[in-house]
Amino acid sequence: MEENISKNFIEKIIDEDLENGTYAKVVTRFPPEPNGYLHIGHAKSILLNYGLAQKYNGDFHLRFDDTNAKKENTEFVDSIVKDVEWLGAKYVGGIRYASNYFDDMYKAAIELIKKGKAYVDDLTAQQIREYRGTLTEPGKNSPYRDRSIEDNLDLFERMKNDEFKDGEKVLRAKIDMSSPNINMRDPIIYRVAHVTHHNTGDKWCIYPMYDFAHPIEDAIEGITHSICTLEFEDHRPLYNWVVEELGYPHPPKQIEFAKLYLTNVVTGKRYIKKLVEEGIVDGWDDPRLVTIAALRRRGFTPESLKMFMEMTSVTKSNSSADYAMLEYCIRDDLKPKAPRLMAVLDPIKLIIDNYPEKMTEYLDAPNNVENPELGSRKIPFEKELYIEREDFMIEPPKKYYRFFVGNEVRLMNAYFVTCTSYETDDNGNVTVIHGTYDPETKSGSGFNSRKVKGTIHWVSAHHSKKVTVRLYEQLVDEEKGVYNEDGSVNLNPNSLTVIHNAYIEENIKNYKAGDSFQFVRKGFFNIDPKDSTADHPIFNRIASMKSSFKLPK
């Protein structure tokens, strides 16, 4: 019996193309513009394109669409390469650039002019907009539309030879000014721009427009399926017009899918850029953002992002995914593989009065109860410990099973301890808790003559490490929405809490930047790869222990 495998609409198109012999081999690409850092939506495109190439034993290309030199630089190129490689997408043929094909694009423009399919226009940008018409009214022809082929060839060469100022002349495709699709109303395909390009330097003072360059790049590289997001659907007729007019054999096929939208996050490059420039966030990789660099720095894994993308699926309909789903994926990925440690973020001292002075014993603790293969570790236990301040109350409510005077709890992986008293400062704040332990109740001893309802974590006061911990919440105020009426980001003032006096087990000695852990009862954390030092690790909270996301039944 054949296995019934559900396929998305893109895979069905590819299956049909291969069956009909339209293409002999599938070739996909990820074509970012290097004008900012990639965000989680780009991750979906990367994994989709690479996944299709893998599934059909084809090739995957990484190509920078660097046709807008004013907004592009090598910092963004480097960050994008790192993101793509971190996600595990293996591209063939090295890194490619649209600018590698500028000579081909120039020749293609000349070919269109010779065919009477392109002309040099003198209208200003404002006049071109006015002539273009509206969604309900057709455009009208430019007075320069019927220039002779000879004049257009001469003017276009002079554009290339630096004889005109920026905006003085443009090259337009000659299609149909009455087309119901505004993109087909004689679109600009080349403009004059005196700007140094990150890849070609000052070789060119004219640059192709994206809608003209992109189909040529795809055709030259032998891309079979040019997969993009829905906003390019209205551009598809122009894409097809370019490859058809230029006569490329086996022209690529553009297919659109729905973008990935995530609730209550900032993804727009111009908004992120403003946050960076105003110092509101710590660069493009601030862990409160959802750029791929930020997610990596916060501690998300490629596997968690792949799981998230699979859960959001590939469709033609726009929809939004809850950020809680993304957190669910990282929890699911880290639960079996992240070592567990005890960490106290808001410490208060616990003194066990009947424990021997100056004695330290080392107790056994599993590194991950869900994965025995990670082994165990020794944790130091002594008379003075730190516990969480919230694990003690003077006047506890009902069903509070942690420390209060007279109550017994289990110290995780250690002993039963009964709270006997506490000390306060002049303002009535609790400063020290006192208790006694029962040496017969050692963890692992088999003691079962009585039960306790509360179990709390702890660290040794003298055999622990003081660290900095960053607790992240959403950058955006979820109740008020992402953007204010003036277009600014509606910031959550509590998006970052920095704790400077947290304590963790001394077993953290052999850490390295980027390592992830589960802090017992507190959540998943990683060692910040940007700000941590050999002597002082800084921990970013990846996700808390609790989740509001529920898997659909």
Salt bridges, closest charged atoms under 4 A:
GLU11 OE2 - LYS55 NZ 2.99
ASP15 OD2 - LYS7 NZ 2.75
ASP17 OD2 - HIS225 NE2 2.81
ASP17 OD1 - LYS253 NZ 2.89
ASP59 OD2 - LYS25 NZ 3.05
ASP65 OD2 - HIS214 ND1 2.92
ASP66 OD2 - HIS197 NE2 3.57
ASP66 OD2 - HIS198 NE2 2.99
ASP83 OD1 - ARG296 NH1 2.88
ASP103 OD2 - LYS203 NZ 3.15
ASP121 OD2 - ARG172 NH1 2.76
ASP122 OD2 - ARG147 NH2 2.77
ASP122 OD1 - LYS169 NZ 2.77
ASP154 OD2 - ARG158 NH1 3.68
ASP162 OD1 - HIS194 NE2 2.34
GLU163 OE1 - ARG158 NE 2.72
ASP166 OD1 - HIS194 ND1 2.50
ASP186 OD2 - ARG145 NE 2.60
ASP211 OD2 - HIS235 ND1 2.72
GLU217 OE1 - ARG63 NE 2.75
ASP218 OD1 - ARG29 NE 3.43
ASP218 OD1 - ARG63 NH2 2.70
ASP218 OD2 - HIS214 NE2 3.27
GLU221 OE1 - HIS61 ND1 2.86
GLU221 OE1 - ARG63 NH1 3.04
GLU231 OE2 - LYS259 NZ 3.33
GLU233 OE2 - ARG236 NH2 3.86
GLU233 OE2 - LYS316 NZ 3.89
GLU245 OE1 - LYS115 NZ 2.93
GLU245 OE2 - LYS117 NZ 3.84
GLU256 OE2 - ARG236 NE 2.77
GLU256 OE1 - LYS316 NZ 3.53
ASP282 OD2 - ARG297 NH1 2.98
ASP282 OD1 - LYS530 NZ 3.70
ASP285 OD1 - ARG297 NH1 3.37
ASP285 OD1 - LYS530 NZ 3.11
ASP286 OD2 - ARG288 NH2 2.90
GLU303 OE1 - LYS337 NZ 3.82
GLU327 OE1 - ARG331 NH2 3.95
ASP333 OD2 - LYS337 NZ 2.97
ASP346 OD1 - ARG389 NE 3.67
ASP353 OD1 - HIS434 ND1 2.99
GLU357 OE2 - LYS383 NZ 3.68
GLU361 OE1 - LYS442 NZ 3.50
ASP364 OD1 - LYS378 NZ 2.61
GLU370 OE2 - ARG340 NH2 3.48
GLU382 OE1 - HIS462 ND1 3.05
GLU384 OE1 - LYS349 NZ 3.04
GLU384 OE1 - HIS462 NE2 3.92
GLU388 OE2 - HIS457 NE2 3.56
GLU388 OE2 - LYS522 NZ 3.90
GLU390 OE2 - LYS522 NZ 2.99
ASP391 OD1 - ARG402 NH1 2.85
ASP391 OD2 - ARG521 NH1 2.90
GLU408 OE2 - ARG450 NH2 2.92
GLU423 OE2 - HIS434 NE2 2.60
ASP438 OD2 - ARG450 NH2 2.72
GLU473 OE2 - ARG541 NH2 2.90
GLU505 OE1 - ARG377 NE 2.75
ASP515 OD1 - LYS512 NZ 3.19
ASP528 OD2 - ARG297 NE 2.83
ASP528 OD2 - ARG470 NH1 3.22
ASP531 OD2 - ARG297 NH2 3.03
ASP531 OD2 - ARG470 NH2 2.71
